[in-house]
Amino acid sequence: MKRFSILFAAVAATAFAAEEIPFVPGQGSDEKLTEAERSVANLAIDALAADLRIARDGILVDTIRAVEWPNSSVGCPKPDRAYLDVITPGHKITLRVDGQIYVAHEARGRAFICHQSKAFGGITARRELVFGPQMLAARKDLAGRIGVPEKEIQFVSGEGTSWTDASLGCPEPGVMYAQSKVDGWVLTFRHGTRAFTYNTDLNRTVPCPAISTE
């Protein structure tokens, strides 16, 4: 009976490991995950399912990013608690349920939902959705510039920022720009081992720095 239980557990673990990780459309693909990323994604999905008391199949993965947490709080400190100042490798995983964004923090094989964490550099879930059209436009532009299908380009992150003029941080030689504060986002994409950034103020979306085809 004991041997049967061990065998059943091993089969169940294998089936779980082989289960496809569901991504937000256009954000990534299961087949491109490493085994480590797959494990992290499963931990995050389980953590959110437990937190919301919902089934796993209602959860989509948005992004998986490797990070170095600066202390033992794993990026989610609680008031009036002390933490060890030790750098801890881990991951930040953004997940979506019915369009709502949640953030899971992972380190040492443990993941949990951090409700005070920001998904994209301080941008709230509501504001992140605002730059959706610019994200799609940037992905299409990037695909054309480097000559690859759009589906191969992964959106990594969007971070809120401000520029001192209308150049969006990428002035062209000889061009005069209005000298006033402009709020916007820096969108980061990845294709293979290369990373690309686009700056947008929701009216214009420009590659910054300029993109080479090499």
C-alpha positions as CSV (number, residue, x, y, z in Angstrom):
1,M,0.0,0.0,0.0
2,K,2.9,2.4,0.9
3,R,4.6,1.6,-2.5
4,F,1.3,2.3,-4.3
5,S,1.0,5.7,-2.5
6,I,4.5,6.7,-3.4
7,L,4.0,5.7,-7.1
8,F,0.7,7.6,-7.2
9,A,2.4,10.7,-5.8
10,A,5.2,10.5,-8.3
11,V,2.7,10.1,-11.2
12,A,0.7,13.1,-9.9
13,A,3.8,15.2,-9.6
14,T,4.8,14.4,-13.2
15,A,1.3,15.3,-14.5
16,F,1.4,18.5,-12.6
17,A,4.8,19.5,-13.9
18,A,3.6,18.8,-17.5
19,E,0.4,20.9,-17.1
20,E,0.5,23.8,-19.5
21,I,0.9,27.3,-17.9
22,P,-1.8,29.6,-19.2
23,F,-0.6,33.1,-20.2
24,V,-2.4,36.3,-20.9
25,P,-2.8,36.4,-24.7
26,G,0.3,37.9,-26.3
27,Q,2.3,38.0,-23.0
28,G,4.2,34.7,-23.3
29,S,4.0,31.1,-24.1
30,D,4.2,27.8,-22.2
31,E,6.7,26.2,-24.6
32,K,9.3,29.0,-24.0
33,L,9.4,28.5,-20.2
34,T,12.4,26.9,-18.6
35,E,11.8,24.3,-16.0
36,A,12.7,26.8,-13.2
37,E,10.2,29.3,-14.6
38,R,7.5,26.6,-14.9
39,S,8.0,25.7,-11.3
40,V,7.8,29.4,-10.2
41,A,4.7,29.9,-12.3
42,N,3.0,26.9,-10.7
43,L,3.9,28.2,-7.2
44,A,2.5,31.6,-8.0
45,I,-0.8,30.2,-9.4
46,D,-1.2,28.0,-6.4
47,A,-0.6,30.9,-4.1
48,L,-3.2,33.1,-5.8
49,A,-5.7,30.3,-6.0
50,A,-5.4,29.8,-2.2
51,D,-5.5,33.5,-1.6
52,L,-8.7,34.1,-3.6
53,R,-10.1,30.6,-2.9
54,I,-10.7,30.0,-6.6
55,A,-9.7,27.2,-9.0
56,R,-6.3,27.3,-10.8
57,D,-7.9,27.4,-14.2
58,G,-9.2,30.9,-13.7
59,I,-5.7,32.3,-13.3
60,L,-3.5,33.6,-16.2
61,V,0.2,34.4,-16.0
62,D,1.2,37.9,-17.1
63,T,4.9,38.1,-16.5
64,I,7.7,36.2,-14.7
65,R,10.7,38.3,-13.8
66,A,13.8,37.3,-11.9
67,V,14.7,39.7,-9.1
68,E,17.0,40.1,-6.2
69,W,15.1,40.9,-3.0
70,P,17.1,43.3,-0.9
71,N,16.2,41.7,2.5
72,S,14.4,38.8,4.1
73,S,11.0,40.5,3.6
74,V,11.1,39.2,0.0
75,G,9.9,42.6,-1.2
76,C,6.8,42.6,1.0
77,P,7.7,44.2,4.4
78,K,5.2,44.4,7.2
79,P,5.0,47.5,9.5
80,D,7.0,47.3,12.8
81,R,8.9,44.2,11.7
82,A,12.7,43.9,11.3
83,Y,14.3,42.0,8.4
84,L,17.7,40.7,7.7
85,D,19.6,42.7,5.1
86,V,20.5,39.8,2.9
87,I,20.1,39.7,-0.8
88,T,17.8,36.9,-1.8
89,P,17.3,35.7,-5.4
90,G,13.7,35.1,-6.4
91,H,11.0,36.1,-8.8
92,K,8.1,38.6,-9.2
93,I,5.2,37.1,-11.0
94,T,2.2,39.1,-12.2
95,L,-1.1,37.2,-12.6
96,R,-4.5,38.1,-13.8
97,V,-8.0,37.0,-12.9
98,D,-10.9,38.6,-14.8
99,G,-8.7,41.5,-15.9
100,Q,-7.5,42.2,-12.3
101,I,-3.7,42.1,-11.7
102,Y,-2.2,40.4,-8.7
103,V,1.5,40.1,-7.8
104,A,3.2,37.1,-6.3
105,H,6.7,37.2,-4.8
106,E,8.9,34.1,-4.8
107,A,12.1,33.1,-3.1
108,R,13.6,29.7,-2.1
109,G,10.8,27.7,-3.6
110,R,8.0,29.6,-1.8
111,A,5.5,32.0,-3.3
112,F,2.9,34.3,-1.8
113,I,0.7,37.1,-2.8
114,C,2.0,40.6,-1.9
115,H,-1.0,42.9,-1.8
116,Q,1.1,46.0,-1.3
117,S,3.3,45.2,-4.3
118,K,3.1,47.2,-7.5
119,A,2.8,45.2,-10.7
120,F,4.7,47.6,-13.0
121,G,7.0,50.0,-11.3
122,G,4.2,51.8,-9.3
123,I,1.5,51.6,-12.0
124,T,-1.8,50.3,-10.7
125,A,-3.7,47.6,-12.4
126,R,-6.2,50.2,-13.8
127,R,-3.4,52.5,-15.2
128,E,-1.5,49.6,-16.6
129,L,-4.4,48.7,-18.8
130,V,-4.4,52.3,-20.2
131,F,-1.2,51.8,-22.3
132,G,-2.5,48.6,-23.9
133,P,-3.0,50.2,-27.4
134,Q,0.5,51.7,-27.1
135,M,1.9,48.3,-26.1
136,L,0.4,46.7,-29.1
137,A,1.6,49.5,-31.4
138,A,5.1,49.2,-30.0
139,R,5.1,45.4,-30.5
140,K,4.0,45.7,-34.1
141,D,6.6,48.4,-34.8
142,L,9.4,46.3,-33.2
143,A,8.4,43.2,-35.1
144,G,8.7,45.2,-38.3
145,R,12.0,46.7,-37.4
146,I,13.7,43.4,-36.6
147,G,11.8,41.3,-39.0
148,V,10.1,38.7,-36.8
149,P,6.5,37.7,-36.1
150,E,4.8,39.7,-33.4
151,K,3.9,36.6,-31.5
152,E,7.7,36.0,-30.8
153,I,8.0,39.4,-29.0
154,Q,7.3,39.2,-25.3
155,F,6.1,42.2,-23.3
156,V,8.2,42.4,-20.1
157,S,7.1,45.4,-18.2
158,G,5.8,49.0,-18.1
159,E,7.2,51.6,-15.7
160,G,5.7,55.0,-15.0
161,T,8.0,57.9,-15.5
162,S,8.2,61.6,-16.3
163,W,10.3,63.6,-18.8
164,T,11.3,67.2,-18.7
165,D,10.2,67.9,-22.3
166,A,8.2,66.6,-25.2
167,S,11.1,64.5,-26.6
168,L,10.1,61.6,-24.3
169,G,13.7,61.2,-23.3
170,C,14.8,60.6,-26.9
171,P,15.5,63.9,-28.5
172,E,16.4,64.0,-32.2
173,P,19.3,66.2,-33.3
174,G,18.2,69.6,-34.5
175,V,14.6,69.3,-33.2
176,M,13.2,71.7,-30.7
177,Y,10.8,70.4,-28.0
178,A,8.3,72.0,-25.7
179,Q,9.9,72.4,-22.3
180,S,7.2,71.0,-20.0
181,K,6.8,68.0,-17.8
182,V,5.4,65.0,-19.7
183,D,4.2,61.9,-17.8
184,G,4.3,58.5,-19.5
185,W,5.6,55.0,-19.5
186,V,8.7,53.0,-20.5
187,L,7.6,49.8,-22.1
188,T,10.1,46.9,-22.2
189,F,10.0,44.0,-24.6
190,R,12.2,41.0,-25.2
191,H,13.0,38.9,-28.3
192,G,15.4,36.1,-27.6
193,T,18.3,37.5,-25.6
194,R,17.7,41.1,-26.7
195,A,15.7,43.7,-24.7
196,F,14.0,46.8,-26.3
197,T,12.4,49.8,-24.8
198,Y,9.7,52.1,-26.1
199,N,8.7,55.4,-24.5
200,T,5.1,56.6,-24.6
201,D,2.9,59.4,-23.4
202,L,-0.2,57.7,-24.8
203,N,-0.1,60.0,-27.8
204,R,3.3,59.0,-29.2
205,T,5.2,55.8,-28.8
206,V,8.9,55.8,-29.8
207,P,11.8,53.3,-29.6
208,C,14.3,54.6,-27.1
209,P,17.2,54.1,-27.7
210,A,17.0,53.6,-31.5
211,I,16.8,50.0,-32.6
212,S,19.3,48.4,-34.8
213,T,18.5,45.3,-36.9
214,E,21.6,43.4,-35.7
